Amino acid sequence: MPKPRHHVLICTNTRPADNPKGSCGPKGADAIVDALKDMTRDRGLRDSVIVNRTSCLKHCSRGVTVAVQPDNVWYANVRPEDLEEICSSHLEAGRPVERLAMPDIPWE
């Protein structure tokens, strides 16, 4: 298998419901991971893109948090309807999706 071009990290961390930071898990993170894995497979990107669940990526209030490496592009508030654009624009064409860019905020 060739070295992948992108490694997509998706936070699936779950904190207690009363935690003021919130967390990505209850915002549908597992469904996003599964959908993006399916989408990359269906588009023939299986050998060039790895999609992994992670624990906390330190931007809890902006979740679901997605980080695309080695580009060091971070996405905030990702929803299932955003995956098509992330896949076609960023993972296939190399153009990050600016409207989803994580603001330059301190780590939480």
PDB file as gemmi writes it, atoms N, CA and C in Angstrom:
CRYST1    1.000    1.000    1.000  90.00  90.00  90.00 P 1                      
ATOM      1  N   MET A   1       0.841  -1.174   0.000  1.00  0.00           N  
ATOM      2  CA  MET A   1       0.000   0.000   0.000  1.00  0.00           C  
ATOM      3  C   MET A   1       0.887   1.238   0.000  1.00  0.00           C  
ATOM      4  N   PRO A   2       0.621   2.209  -0.875  1.00  0.00           N  
ATOM      5  CA  PRO A   2       1.424   3.427  -0.903  1.00  0.00           C  
ATOM      6  C   PRO A   2       1.172   4.290   0.334  1.00  0.00           C  
ATOM      7  N   LYS A   3       2.113   5.168   0.590  1.00  0.00           N  
ATOM      8  CA  LYS A   3       1.973   6.103   1.712  1.00  0.00           C  
ATOM      9  C   LYS A   3       0.770   7.011   1.445  1.00  0.00           C  
ATOM     10  N   PRO A   4      -0.143   7.168   2.420  1.00  0.00           N  
ATOM     11  CA  PRO A   4      -1.319   8.011   2.196  1.00  0.00           C  
ATOM     12  C   PRO A   4      -0.948   9.489   2.084  1.00  0.00           C  
ATOM     13  N   ARG A   5      -1.731  10.230   1.296  1.00  0.00           N  
ATOM     14  CA  ARG A   5      -1.542  11.679   1.159  1.00  0.00           C  
ATOM     15  C   ARG A   5      -2.115  12.431   2.346  1.00  0.00           C  
ATOM     16  N   HIS A   6      -3.222  11.930   2.890  1.00  0.00           N  
ATOM     17  CA  HIS A   6      -3.900  12.608   3.997  1.00  0.00           C  
ATOM     18  C   HIS A   6      -4.252  11.625   5.104  1.00  0.00           C  
ATOM     19  N   HIS A   7      -4.166  12.127   6.311  1.00  0.00           N  
ATOM     20  CA  HIS A   7      -4.618  11.404   7.487  1.00  0.00           C  
ATOM     21  C   HIS A   7      -5.641  12.309   8.155  1.00  0.00           C  
ATOM     22  N   VAL A   8      -6.894  11.862   8.201  1.00  0.00           N  
ATOM     23  CA  VAL A   8      -7.982  12.662   8.752  1.00  0.00           C  
ATOM     24  C   VAL A   8      -8.291  12.162  10.159  1.00  0.00           C  
ATOM     25  N   LEU A   9      -8.175  13.059  11.125  1.00  0.00           N  
ATOM     26  CA  LEU A   9      -8.429  12.741  12.528  1.00  0.00           C  
ATOM     27  C   LEU A   9      -9.750  13.380  12.933  1.00  0.00           C  
ATOM     28  N   ILE A  10     -10.652  12.577  13.470  1.00  0.00           N  
ATOM     29  CA  ILE A  10     -11.963  13.073  13.861  1.00  0.00           C  
ATOM     30  C   ILE A  10     -12.177  12.769  15.336  1.00  0.00           C  
ATOM     31  N   CYS A  11     -12.389  13.819  16.116  1.00  0.00           N  
ATOM     32  CA  CYS A  11     -12.600  13.649  17.554  1.00  0.00           C  
ATOM     33  C   CYS A  11     -13.941  12.981  17.809  1.00  0.00           C  
ATOM     34  N   THR A  12     -13.925  11.942  18.635  1.00  0.00           N  
ATOM     35  CA  THR A  12     -15.153  11.264  19.041  1.00  0.00           C  
ATOM     36  C   THR A  12     -15.287  11.251  20.566  1.00  0.00           C  
ATOM     37  N   ASN A  13     -14.530  12.106  21.233  1.00  0.00           N  
ATOM     38  CA  ASN A  13     -14.528  12.159  22.692  1.00  0.00           C  
ATOM     39  C   ASN A  13     -15.910  12.527  23.236  1.00  0.00           C  
ATOM     40  N   THR A  14     -16.275  11.908  24.349  1.00  0.00           N  
ATOM     41  CA  THR A  14     -17.534  12.214  25.014  1.00  0.00           C  
ATOM     42  C   THR A  14     -17.272  12.544  26.471  1.00  0.00           C  
ATOM     43  N   ARG A  15     -17.711  13.730  26.872  1.00  0.00           N  
ATOM     44  CA  ARG A  15     -17.642  14.170  28.260  1.00  0.00           C  
ATOM     45  C   ARG A  15     -19.042  14.069  28.874  1.00  0.00           C  
ATOM     46  N   PRO A  16     -19.127  14.168  30.186  1.00  0.00           N  
ATOM     47  CA  PRO A  16     -20.457  14.198  30.812  1.00  0.00           C  
ATOM     48  C   PRO A  16     -21.290  15.349  30.248  1.00  0.00           C  
ATOM     49  N   ALA A  17     -22.596  15.149  30.181  1.00  0.00           N  
ATOM     50  CA  ALA A  17     -23.505  16.125  29.572  1.00  0.00           C  
ATOM     51  C   ALA A  17     -23.438  17.499  30.237  1.00  0.00           C  
ATOM     52  N   ASP A  18     -23.097  17.556  31.516  1.00  0.00           N  
ATOM     53  CA  ASP A  18     -23.060  18.844  32.222  1.00  0.00           C  
ATOM     54  C   ASP A  18     -21.705  19.550  32.118  1.00  0.00           C  
ATOM     55  N   ASN A  19     -20.767  18.988  31.361  1.00  0.00           N  
ATOM     56  CA  ASN A  19     -19.462  19.630  31.212  1.00  0.00           C  
ATOM     57  C   ASN A  19     -19.609  20.891  30.363  1.00  0.00           C  
ATOM     58  N   PRO A  20     -19.143  22.039  30.860  1.00  0.00           N  
ATOM     59  CA  PRO A  20     -19.330  23.293  30.114  1.00  0.00           C  
ATOM     60  C   PRO A  20     -18.580  23.349  28.777  1.00  0.00           C  
ATOM     61  N   LYS A  21     -17.535  22.561  28.622  1.00  0.00           N  
ATOM     62  CA  LYS A  21     -16.791  22.560  27.360  1.00  0.00           C  
ATOM     63  C   LYS A  21     -17.548  21.849  26.242  1.00  0.00           C  
ATOM     64  N   GLY A  22     -18.402  20.929  26.629  1.00  0.00           N  
ATOM     65  CA  GLY A  22     -19.044  20.098  25.622  1.00  0.00           C  
ATOM     66  C   GLY A  22     -18.068  19.064  25.092  1.00  0.00           C  
ATOM     67  N   SER A  23     -18.474  18.344  24.068  1.00  0.00           N  
ATOM     68  CA  SER A  23     -17.591  17.363  23.445  1.00  0.00           C  
ATOM     69  C   SER A  23     -18.159  16.956  22.090  1.00  0.00           C  
ATOM     70  N   CYS A  24     -17.330  16.315  21.309  1.00  0.00           N  
ATOM     71  CA  CYS A  24     -17.683  15.989  19.921  1.00  0.00           C  
ATOM     72  C   CYS A  24     -18.587  14.772  19.796  1.00  0.00           C  
ATOM     73  N   GLY A  25     -18.429  13.800  20.666  1.00  0.00           N  
ATOM     74  CA  GLY A  25     -19.200  12.571  20.574  1.00  0.00           C  
ATOM     75  C   GLY A  25     -20.704  12.790  20.465  1.00  0.00           C  
ATOM     76  N   PRO A  26     -21.293  13.542  21.384  1.00  0.00           N  
ATOM     77  CA  PRO A  26     -22.743  13.753  21.329  1.00  0.00           C  
ATOM     78  C   PRO A  26     -23.211  14.586  20.133  1.00  0.00           C  
ATOM     79  N   LYS A  27     -22.292  15.185  19.407  1.00  0.00           N  
ATOM     80  CA  LYS A  27     -22.642  16.001  18.236  1.00  0.00           C  
ATOM     81  C   LYS A  27     -22.614  15.179  16.948  1.00  0.00           C  
ATOM     82  N   GLY A  28     -22.538  13.857  17.080  1.00  0.00           N  
ATOM     83  CA  GLY A  28     -22.612  12.981  15.909  1.00  0.00           C  
ATOM     84  C   GLY A  28     -21.278  12.583  15.309  1.00  0.00           C  
ATOM     85  N   ALA A  29     -20.220  12.621  16.103  1.00  0.00           N  
ATOM     86  CA  ALA A  29     -18.878  12.336  15.592  1.00  0.00           C  
ATOM     87  C   ALA A  29     -18.736  10.934  14.999  1.00  0.00           C  
ATOM     88  N   ASP A  30     -19.308   9.923  15.645  1.00  0.00           N  
ATOM     89  CA  ASP A  30     -19.170   8.558  15.127  1.00  0.00           C  
ATOM     90  C   ASP A  30     -19.796   8.422  13.743  1.00  0.00           C  
ATOM     91  N   ALA A  31     -20.941   9.047  13.538  1.00  0.00           N  
ATOM     92  CA  ALA A  31     -21.590   8.993  12.222  1.00  0.00           C  
ATOM     93  C   ALA A  31     -20.738   9.703  11.175  1.00  0.00           C  
ATOM     94  N   ILE A  32     -20.061  10.779  11.560  1.00  0.00           N  
ATOM     95  CA  ILE A  32     -19.183  11.503  10.633  1.00  0.00           C  
ATOM     96  C   ILE A  32     -17.998  10.627  10.236  1.00  0.00           C  
ATOM     97  N   VAL A  33     -17.404   9.944  11.202  1.00  0.00           N  
ATOM     98  CA  VAL A  33     -16.294   9.037  10.893  1.00  0.00           C  
ATOM     99  C   VAL A  33     -16.754   7.965   9.906  1.00  0.00           C  
ATOM    100  N   ASP A  34     -17.856   7.312  10.221  1.00  0.00           N  
ATOM    101  CA  ASP A  34     -18.344   6.230   9.365  1.00  0.00           C  
ATOM    102  C   ASP A  34     -18.671   6.737   7.958  1.00  0.00           C  
ATOM    103  N   ALA A  35     -19.319   7.891   7.876  1.00  0.00           N  
ATOM    104  CA  ALA A  35     -19.692   8.437   6.567  1.00  0.00           C  
ATOM    105  C   ALA A  35     -18.466   8.818   5.745  1.00  0.00           C  
ATOM    106  N   LEU A  36     -17.465   9.425   6.390  1.00  0.00           N  
ATOM    107  CA  LEU A  36     -16.267   9.822   5.647  1.00  0.00           C  
ATOM    108  C   LEU A  36     -15.470   8.597   5.210  1.00  0.00           C  
ATOM    109  N   LYS A  37     -15.414   7.575   6.036  1.00  0.00           N  
ATOM    110  CA  LYS A  37     -14.750   6.332   5.626  1.00  0.00           C  
ATOM    111  C   LYS A  37     -15.443   5.736   4.402  1.00  0.00           C  
ATOM    112  N   ASP A  38     -16.758   5.695   4.443  1.00  0.00           N  
ATOM    113  CA  ASP A  38     -17.515   5.165   3.300  1.00  0.00           C  
ATOM    114  C   ASP A  38     -17.275   6.016   2.051  1.00  0.00           C  
ATOM    115  N   MET A  39     -17.303   7.326   2.221  1.00  0.00           N  
ATOM    116  CA  MET A  39     -17.145   8.241   1.092  1.00  0.00           C  
ATOM    117  C   MET A  39     -15.763   8.106   0.455  1.00  0.00           C  
ATOM    118  N   THR A  40     -14.718   8.024   1.273  1.00  0.00           N  
ATOM    119  CA  THR A  40     -13.372   7.895   0.706  1.00  0.00           C  
ATOM    120  C   THR A  40     -13.214   6.548   0.001  1.00  0.00           C  
ATOM    121  N   ARG A  41     -13.800   5.504   0.558  1.00  0.00           N  
ATOM    122  CA  ARG A  41     -13.752   4.188  -0.095  1.00  0.00           C  
ATOM    123  C   ARG A  41     -14.487   4.227  -1.430  1.00  0.00           C  
ATOM    124  N   ASP A  42     -15.704   4.790  -1.422  1.00  0.00           N  
ATOM    125  CA  ASP A  42     -16.521   4.830  -2.644  1.00  0.00           C  
ATOM    126  C   ASP A  42     -15.882   5.678  -3.739  1.00  0.00           C  
ATOM    127  N   ARG A  43     -15.066   6.652  -3.376  1.00  0.00           N  
ATOM    128  CA  ARG A  43     -14.412   7.526  -4.359  1.00  0.00           C  
ATOM    129  C   ARG A  43     -13.039   7.004  -4.783  1.00  0.00           C  
ATOM    130  N   GLY A  44     -12.667   5.840  -4.287  1.00  0.00           N  
ATOM    131  CA  GLY A  44     -11.387   5.261  -4.662  1.00  0.00           C  
ATOM    132  C   GLY A  44     -10.197   5.905  -3.973  1.00  0.00           C  
ATOM    133  N   LEU A  45     -10.437   6.507  -2.812  1.00  0.00           N  
ATOM    134  CA  LEU A  45      -9.358   7.187  -2.079  1.00  0.00           C  
ATOM    135  C   LEU A  45      -8.786   6.350  -0.942  1.00  0.00           C  
ATOM    136  N   ARG A  46      -9.175   5.106  -0.876  1.00  0.00           N  
ATOM    137  CA  ARG A  46      -8.782   4.250   0.241  1.00  0.00           C  
ATOM    138  C   ARG A  46      -7.268   4.147   0.432  1.00  0.00           C  
ATOM    139  N   ASP A  47      -6.517   4.198  -0.661  1.00  0.00           N  
ATOM    140  CA  ASP A  47      -5.067   4.093  -0.558  1.00  0.00           C  
ATOM    141  C   ASP A  47      -4.386   5.429  -0.316  1.00  0.00           C  
ATOM    142  N   SER A  48      -5.101   6.528  -0.437  1.00  0.00           N  
ATOM    143  CA  SER A  48      -4.467   7.837  -0.264  1.00  0.00           C  
ATOM    144  C   SER A  48      -4.986   8.625   0.930  1.00  0.00           C  
ATOM    145  N   VAL A  49      -6.059   8.142   1.575  1.00  0.00           N  
ATOM    146  CA  VAL A  49      -6.642   8.845   2.728  1.00  0.00           C  
ATOM    147  C   VAL A  49      -6.933   7.839   3.831  1.00  0.00           C  
ATOM    148  N   ILE A  50      -6.449   8.125   5.022  1.00  0.00           N  
ATOM    149  CA  ILE A  50      -6.764   7.332   6.211  1.00  0.00           C  
ATOM    150  C   ILE A  50      -7.679   8.189   7.082  1.00  0.00           C  
ATOM    151  N   VAL A  51      -8.775   7.620   7.549  1.00  0.00           N  
ATOM    152  CA  VAL A  51      -9.712   8.307   8.439  1.00  0.00           C  
ATOM    153  C   VAL A  51      -9.702   7.571   9.769  1.00  0.00           C  
ATOM    154  N   ASN A  52      -9.414   8.298  10.864  1.00  0.00           N  
ATOM    155  CA  ASN A  52      -9.351   7.685  12.192  1.00  0.00           C  
ATOM    156  C   ASN A  52     -10.145   8.457  13.230  1.00  0.00           C  
ATOM    157  N   ARG A  53     -10.736   7.694  14.145  1.00  0.00           N  
ATOM    158  CA  ARG A  53     -11.325   8.270  15.351  1.00  0.00           C  
ATOM    159  C   ARG A  53     -10.192   8.661  16.293  1.00  0.00           C  
ATOM    160  N   THR A  54     -10.380   9.769  17.008  1.00  0.00           N  
ATOM    161  CA  THR A  54      -9.409  10.140  18.034  1.00  0.00           C  
ATOM    162  C   THR A  54     -10.163  10.498  19.304  1.00  0.00           C  
ATOM    163  N   SER A  55      -9.404  10.657  20.341  1.00  0.00           N  
ATOM    164  CA  SER A  55      -9.948  11.230  21.563  1.00  0.00           C  
ATOM    165  C   SER A  55      -9.877  12.746  21.393  1.00  0.00           C  
ATOM    166  N   CYS A  56      -9.864  13.472  22.455  1.00  0.00           N  
ATOM    167  CA  CYS A  56      -9.975  14.933  22.421  1.00  0.00           C  
ATOM    168  C   CYS A  56      -8.880  15.596  21.583  1.00  0.00           C  
ATOM    169  N   LEU A  57      -9.317  16.503  20.710  1.00  0.00           N  
ATOM    170  CA  LEU A  57      -8.399  17.308  19.898  1.00  0.00           C  
ATOM    171  C   LEU A  57      -8.307  18.750  20.418  1.00  0.00           C  
ATOM    172  N   LYS A  58      -8.838  18.988  21.610  1.00  0.00           N  
ATOM    173  CA  LYS A  58      -8.686  20.247  22.352  1.00  0.00           C  
ATOM    174  C   LYS A  58      -9.425  21.453  21.783  1.00  0.00           C  
ATOM    175  N   HIS A  59     -10.482  21.215  21.027  1.00  0.00           N  
ATOM    176  CA  HIS A  59     -11.353  22.311  20.577  1.00  0.00           C  
ATOM    177  C   HIS A  59     -12.805  21.892  20.815  1.00  0.00           C  
ATOM    178  N   CYS A  60     -13.077  21.543  22.057  1.00  0.00           N  
ATOM    179  CA  CYS A  60     -14.339  20.901  22.444  1.00  0.00           C  
ATOM    180  C   CYS A  60     -15.580  21.714  22.094  1.00  0.00           C  
ATOM    181  N   SER A  61     -15.545  23.002  22.337  1.00  0.00           N  
ATOM    182  CA  SER A  61     -16.734  23.820  22.106  1.00  0.00           C  
ATOM    183  C   SER A  61     -17.010  24.022  20.621  1.00  0.00           C  
ATOM    184  N   ARG A  62     -16.050  23.693  19.761  1.00  0.00           N  
ATOM    185  CA  ARG A  62     -16.193  23.877  18.309  1.00  0.00           C  
ATOM    186  C   ARG A  62     -16.396  22.568  17.573  1.00  0.00           C  
ATOM    187  N   GLY A  63     -16.697  21.506  18.308  1.00  0.00           N  
ATOM    188  CA  GLY A  63     -16.807  20.197  17.685  1.00  0.00           C  
ATOM    189  C   GLY A  63     -18.062  20.016  16.884  1.00  0.00           C  
ATOM    190  N   VAL A  64     -18.068  19.095  16.014  1.00  0.00           N  
ATOM    191  CA  VAL A  64     -17.120  18.026  15.789  1.00  0.00           C  
ATOM    192  C   VAL A  64     -15.865  18.619  15.134  1.00  0.00           C  
ATOM    193  N   THR A  65     -14.724  18.305  15.746  1.00  0.00           N  
ATOM    194  CA  THR A  65     -13.434  18.786  15.272  1.00  0.00           C  
ATOM    195  C   THR A  65     -12.807  17.740  14.357  1.00  0.00           C  
ATOM    196  N   VAL A  66     -12.313  18.222  13.204  1.00  0.00           N  
ATOM    197  CA  VAL A  66     -11.657  17.361  12.223  1.00  0.00           C  
ATOM    198  C   VAL A  66     -10.325  18.010  11.857  1.00  0.00           C  
ATOM    199  N   ALA A  67      -9.248  17.225  11.909  1.00  0.00           N  
ATOM    200  CA  ALA A  67      -7.927  17.715  11.525  1.00  0.00           C  
ATOM    201  C   ALA A  67      -7.418  16.889  10.346  1.00  0.00           C  
ATOM    202  N   VAL A  68      -6.934  17.581   9.320  1.00  0.00           N  
ATOM    203  CA  VAL A  68      -6.402  16.904   8.131  1.00  0.00           C  
ATOM    204  C   VAL A  68      -4.895  17.126   8.105  1.00  0.00           C  
ATOM    205  N   GLN A  69      -4.166  16.016   8.191  1.00  0.00           N  
ATOM    206  CA  GLN A  69      -2.712  16.049   8.184  1.00  0.00           C  
ATOM    207  C   GLN A  69      -2.207  15.415   6.895  1.00  0.00           C  
ATOM    208  N   PRO A  70      -1.072  15.761   6.377  1.00  0.00           N  
ATOM    209  CA  PRO A  70      -0.061  16.639   6.963  1.00  0.00           C  
ATOM    210  C   PRO A  70      -0.310  18.127   6.695  1.00  0.00           C  
ATOM    211  N   ASP A  71      -1.490  18.469   6.187  1.00  0.00           N  
ATOM    212  CA  ASP A  71      -1.771  19.862   5.830  1.00  0.00           C  
ATOM    213  C   ASP A  71      -1.943  20.774   7.033  1.00  0.00           C  
ATOM    214  N   ASN A  72      -2.144  20.188   8.220  1.00  0.00           N  
ATOM    215  CA  ASN A  72      -2.400  20.949   9.447  1.00  0.00           C  
ATOM    216  C   ASN A  72      -3.600  21.875   9.272  1.00  0.00           C  
ATOM    217  N   VAL A  73      -4.633  21.351   8.612  1.00  0.00           N  
ATOM    218  CA  VAL A  73      -5.890  22.082   8.436  1.00  0.00           C  
ATOM    219  C   VAL A  73      -6.884  21.519   9.453  1.00  0.00           C  
ATOM    220  N   TRP A  74      -7.490  22.427  10.211  1.00  0.00           N  
ATOM    221  CA  TRP A  74      -8.437  22.051  11.254  1.00  0.00           C  
ATOM    222  C   TRP A  74      -9.810  22.610  10.899  1.00  0.00           C  
ATOM    223  N   TYR A  75     -10.819  21.750  11.018  1.00  0.00           N  
ATOM    224  CA  TYR A  75     -12.192  22.147  10.731  1.00  0.00           C  
ATOM    225  C   TYR A  75     -13.017  22.132  12.016  1.00  0.00           C  
ATOM    226  N   ALA A  76     -13.945  23.092  12.117  1.00  0.00           N  
ATOM    227  CA  ALA A  76     -14.811  23.227  13.287  1.00  0.00           C  
ATOM    228  C   ALA A  76     -16.266  22.982  12.911  1.00  0.00           C  
ATOM    229  N   ASN A  77     -17.017  22.484  13.881  1.00  0.00           N  
ATOM    230  CA  ASN A  77     -18.467  22.301  13.733  1.00  0.00           C  
ATOM    231  C   ASN A  77     -18.836  21.506  12.478  1.00  0.00           C  
ATOM    232  N   VAL A  78     -18.071  20.460  12.200  1.00  0.00           N  
ATOM    233  CA  VAL A  78     -18.315  19.651  11.009  1.00  0.00           C  
ATOM    234  C   VAL A  78     -19.590  18.824  11.204  1.00  0.00           C  
ATOM    235  N   ARG A  79     -20.409  18.831  10.173  1.00  0.00           N  
ATOM    236  CA  ARG A  79     -21.658  18.073  10.150  1.00  0.00           C  
ATOM    237  C   ARG A  79     -21.635  17.126   8.947  1.00  0.00           C  
ATOM    238  N   PRO A  80     -22.496  16.122   8.953  1.00  0.00           N  
ATOM    239  CA  PRO A  80     -22.500  15.170   7.834  1.00  0.00           C  
ATOM    240  C   PRO A  80     -22.632  15.841   6.471  1.00  0.00           C  
ATOM    241  N   GLU A  81     -23.402  16.892   6.388  1.00  0.00           N  
ATOM    242  CA  GLU A  81     -23.597  17.565   5.098  1.00  0.00           C  
ATOM    243  C   GLU A  81     -22.343  18.296   4.601  1.00  0.00           C  
ATOM    244  N   ASP A  82     -21.317  18.439   5.449  1.00  0.00           N  
ATOM    245  CA  ASP A  82     -20.058  19.078   5.049  1.00  0.00           C  
ATOM    246  C   ASP A  82     -19.066  18.102   4.426  1.00  0.00           C  
ATOM    247  N   LEU A  83     -19.283  16.820   4.601  1.00  0.00           N  
ATOM    248  CA  LEU A  83     -18.292  15.823   4.202  1.00  0.00           C  
ATOM    249  C   LEU A  83     -18.056  15.769   2.697  1.00  0.00           C  
ATOM    250  N   GLU A  84     -19.092  15.936   1.916  1.00  0.00           N  
ATOM    251  CA  GLU A  84     -18.936  15.930   0.459  1.00  0.00           C  
ATOM    252  C   GLU A  84     -17.950  17.015   0.029  1.00  0.00           C  
ATOM    253  N   GLU A  85     -18.097  18.206   0.598  1.00  0.00           N  
ATOM    254  CA  GLU A  85     -17.212  19.317   0.240  1.00  0.00           C  
ATOM    255  C   GLU A  85     -15.789  19.087   0.743  1.00  0.00           C  
ATOM    256  N   ILE A  86     -15.646  18.571   1.954  1.00  0.00           N  
ATOM    257  CA  ILE A  86     -14.310  18.268   2.479  1.00  0.00           C  
ATOM    258  C   ILE A  86     -13.633  17.239   1.577  1.00  0.00           C  
ATOM    259  N   CYS A  87     -14.373  16.228   1.196  1.00  0.00           N  
ATOM    260  CA  CYS A  87     -13.813  15.163   0.367  1.00  0.00           C  
ATOM    261  C   CYS A  87     -13.431  15.682  -1.019  1.00  0.00           C  
ATOM    262  N   SER A  88     -14.357  16.344  -1.695  1.00  0.00           N  
ATOM    263  CA  SER A  88     -14.080  16.775  -3.071  1.00  0.00           C  
ATOM    264  C   SER A  88     -13.090  17.928  -3.129  1.00  0.00           C  
ATOM    265  N   SER A  89     -13.247  18.914  -2.279  1.00  0.00           N  
ATOM    266  CA  SER A  89     -12.382  20.094  -2.330  1.00  0.00           C  
ATOM    267  C   SER A  89     -11.008  19.820  -1.723  1.00  0.00           C  
ATOM    268  N   HIS A  90     -10.976  19.304  -0.502  1.00  0.00           N  
ATOM    269  CA  HIS A  90      -9.701  19.160   0.195  1.00  0.00           C  
ATOM    270  C   HIS A  90      -8.988  17.846  -0.126  1.00  0.00           C  
ATOM    271  N   LEU A  91      -9.665  16.740   0.099  1.00  0.00           N  
ATOM    272  CA  LEU A  91      -8.982  15.450  -0.037  1.00  0.00           C  
ATOM    273  C   LEU A  91      -8.693  15.077  -1.488  1.00  0.00           C  
ATOM    274  N   GLU A  92      -9.539  15.507  -2.416  1.00  0.00           N  
ATOM    275  CA  GLU A  92      -9.305  15.197  -3.828  1.00  0.00           C  
ATOM    276  C   GLU A  92      -8.561  16.310  -4.557  1.00  0.00           C  
ATOM    277  N   ALA A  93      -8.956  17.563  -4.340  1.00  0.00           N  
ATOM    278  CA  ALA A  93      -8.389  18.672  -5.112  1.00  0.00           C  
ATOM    279  C   ALA A  93      -7.321  19.469  -4.362  1.00  0.00           C  
ATOM    280  N   GLY A  94      -7.139  19.206  -3.073  1.00  0.00           N  
ATOM    281  CA  GLY A  94      -6.093  19.887  -2.318  1.00  0.00           C  
ATOM    282  C   GLY A  94      -6.438  21.309  -1.891  1.00  0.00           C  
ATOM    283  N   ARG A  95      -7.728  21.667  -1.947  1.00  0.00           N  
ATOM    284  CA  ARG A  95      -8.160  23.015  -1.549  1.00  0.00           C  
ATOM    285  C   ARG A  95      -8.953  22.924  -0.251  1.00  0.00           C  
ATOM    286  N   PRO A  96      -8.386  23.383   0.867  1.00  0.00           N  
ATOM    287  CA  PRO A  96      -9.125  23.351   2.130  1.00  0.00           C  
ATOM    288  C   PRO A  96     -10.442  24.128   2.034  1.00  0.00           C  
ATOM    289  N   VAL A  97     -11.391  23.734   2.830  1.00  0.00           N  
ATOM    290  CA  VAL A  97     -12.722  24.353   2.860  1.00  0.00           C  
ATOM    291  C   VAL A  97     -12.687  25.498   3.869  1.00  0.00           C  
ATOM    292  N   GLU A  98     -12.528  26.707   3.374  1.00  0.00           N  
ATOM    293  CA  GLU A  98     -12.345  27.879   4.239  1.00  0.00           C  
ATOM    294  C   GLU A  98     -13.520  28.122   5.181  1.00  0.00           C  
ATOM    295  N   ARG A  99     -14.736  27.890   4.738  1.00  0.00           N  
ATOM    296  CA  ARG A  99     -15.895  28.190   5.577  1.00  0.00           C  
ATOM    297  C   ARG A  99     -15.955  27.317   6.830  1.00  0.00           C  
ATOM    298  N   LEU A 100     -15.241  26.209   6.826  1.00  0.00           N  
ATOM    299  CA  LEU A 100     -15.219  25.314   7.986  1.00  0.00           C  
ATOM    300  C   LEU A 100     -13.952  25.462   8.821  1.00  0.00           C  
ATOM    301  N   ALA A 101     -13.069  26.373   8.441  1.00  0.00           N  
ATOM    302  CA  ALA A 101     -11.782  26.504   9.120  1.00  0.00           C  
ATOM    303  C   ALA A 101     -11.956  26.820  10.606  1.00  0.00           C  
ATOM    304  N   MET A 102     -11.186  26.133  11.413  1.00  0.00           N  
ATOM    305  CA  MET A 102     -11.175  26.378  12.856  1.00  0.00           C  
ATOM    306  C   MET A 102     -10.649  27.780  13.089  1.00  0.00           C  
ATOM    307  N   PRO A 103     -11.369  28.600  13.861  1.00  0.00           N  
ATOM    308  CA  PRO A 103     -10.821  29.933  14.165  1.00  0.00           C  
ATOM    309  C   PRO A 103      -9.522  29.792  14.954  1.00  0.00           C  
ATOM    310  N   ASP A 104      -8.712  30.800  14.878  1.00  0.00           N  
ATOM    311  CA  ASP A 104      -7.437  30.799  15.606  1.00  0.00           C  
ATOM    312  C   ASP A 104      -7.719  31.115  17.068  1.00  0.00           C  
ATOM    313  N   ILE A 105      -8.082  30.063  17.803  1.00  0.00           N  
ATOM    314  CA  ILE A 105      -8.461  30.199  19.213  1.00  0.00           C  
ATOM    315  C   ILE A 105      -7.500  29.383  20.064  1.00  0.00           C  
ATOM    316  N   PRO A 106      -7.409  29.703  21.347  1.00  0.00           N  
ATOM    317  CA  PRO A 106      -6.561  28.899  22.235  1.00  0.00           C  
ATOM    318  C   PRO A 106      -7.102  27.466  22.361  1.00  0.00           C  
ATOM    319  N   TRP A 107      -6.202  26.558  22.651  1.00  0.00           N  
ATOM    320  CA  TRP A 107      -6.600  25.184  22.921  1.00  0.00           C  
ATOM    321  C   TRP A 107      -7.467  25.172  24.171  1.00  0.00           C  
ATOM    322  N   GLU A 108      -8.456  24.328  24.207  1.00  0.00           N  
ATOM    323  CA  GLU A 108      -9.361  24.260  25.373  1.00  0.00           C  
ATOM    324  C   GLU A 108      -8.951  23.152  26.312  1.00  0.00           C  
TER     325      GLU A 108                                                      
END                                                                             
